[in-house]
Amino acid sequence: MATKTAPRGAETTTNKRGKDRVVTSNRRAFYDYFIEREIETGVALTGSEIKSIRAGKAGITEAYARIDNGELWLVGAHISPYTHGAYANHDPDRPRKLLAHRQQIRELQEQVERRGMTLVPLRLTLRNGRAKVDLGVAKGKKLYDKRAAESERQAKRDIERTLKDRD
């Protein structure tokens, strides 16, 4: 798989069948959390929801994932109602089931319970016509961690700016 350059959290990859499209990414998650591990999951959707996602009307910035009775759920994701859907439209803020293997869910549950981690959706993509959510097993950053990361980013920008001016 070849990766094209894109902003962090919004990678677009190309495979044999075509393009994978990032519908939305949770850039705030990369600022607020240390991402330990990523896992790709499918999403159980209704017809009007997938049409809204294809139109780009989805948001996952306030969302999180949780495990209930051995099932993985995406809570707080907003998928706007489909504009051409009449009476059969969906509830925009309903919890949605995430599709993963049982063993993967068990591993995630162990990490969340034992190590005090949380499950954060990082990006929502369309791969071969199917919606996928990339979940991150994350640990919260403290304020001083955020400041250090920001100063590091600023230093990188300054170095790149000076190198660009030098040429």
Secondary structure in CASP SS format (residue, H / E / C, confidence):
PFRMAT SS
TARGET T0000
AUTHOR 0000-0000-0000
METHOD secondary structure of the structure
MODEL  1
M C 1.00
A E 1.00
T E 1.00
K E 1.00
T C 1.00
A C 1.00
P C 1.00
R C 1.00
G C 1.00
A C 1.00
E C 1.00
T E 1.00
T E 1.00
T E 1.00
N E 1.00
K C 1.00
R C 1.00
G E 1.00
K E 1.00
D C 1.00
R E 1.00
V E 1.00
V E 1.00
T E 1.00
S E 1.00
N C 1.00
R H 1.00
R H 1.00
A H 1.00
F H 1.00
Y H 1.00
D H 1.00
Y E 1.00
F E 1.00
I E 1.00
E E 1.00
R E 1.00
E E 1.00
I E 1.00
E E 1.00
T E 1.00
G E 1.00
V E 1.00
A C 1.00
L C 1.00
T C 1.00
G H 1.00
S H 1.00
E H 1.00
I H 1.00
K H 1.00
S H 1.00
I H 1.00
R H 1.00
A C 1.00
G C 1.00
K C 1.00
A E 1.00
G E 1.00
I C 1.00
T C 1.00
E C 1.00
A C 1.00
Y E 1.00
A E 1.00
R E 1.00
I E 1.00
D E 1.00
N C 1.00
G C 1.00
E E 1.00
L E 1.00
W E 1.00
L E 1.00
V E 1.00
G C 1.00
A C 1.00
H E 1.00
I E 1.00
S C 1.00
P C 1.00
Y C 1.00
T C 1.00
H C 1.00
G C 1.00
A C 1.00
Y C 1.00
A C 1.00
N C 1.00
H C 1.00
D C 1.00
P C 1.00
D C 1.00
R C 1.00
P C 1.00
R E 1.00
K E 1.00
L E 1.00
L E 1.00
A C 1.00
H C 1.00
R H 1.00
Q H 1.00
Q H 1.00
I H 1.00
R H 1.00
E H 1.00
L H 1.00
Q H 1.00
E H 1.00
Q H 1.00
V H 1.00
E H 1.00
R H 1.00
R H 1.00
G C 1.00
M C 1.00
T E 1.00
L E 1.00
V E 1.00
P E 1.00
L E 1.00
R E 1.00
L E 1.00
T E 1.00
L E 1.00
R E 1.00
N C 1.00
G C 1.00
R E 1.00
A E 1.00
K E 1.00
V E 1.00
D E 1.00
L E 1.00
G E 1.00
V E 1.00
A E 1.00
K E 1.00
G E 1.00
K C 1.00
K C 1.00
L H 1.00
Y H 1.00
D H 1.00
K H 1.00
R H 1.00
A H 1.00
A H 1.00
E H 1.00
S H 1.00
E H 1.00
R H 1.00
Q H 1.00
A H 1.00
K H 1.00
R H 1.00
D H 1.00
I H 1.00
E H 1.00
R H 1.00
T H 1.00
L H 1.00
K H 1.00
D H 1.00
R H 1.00
D C 1.00
END
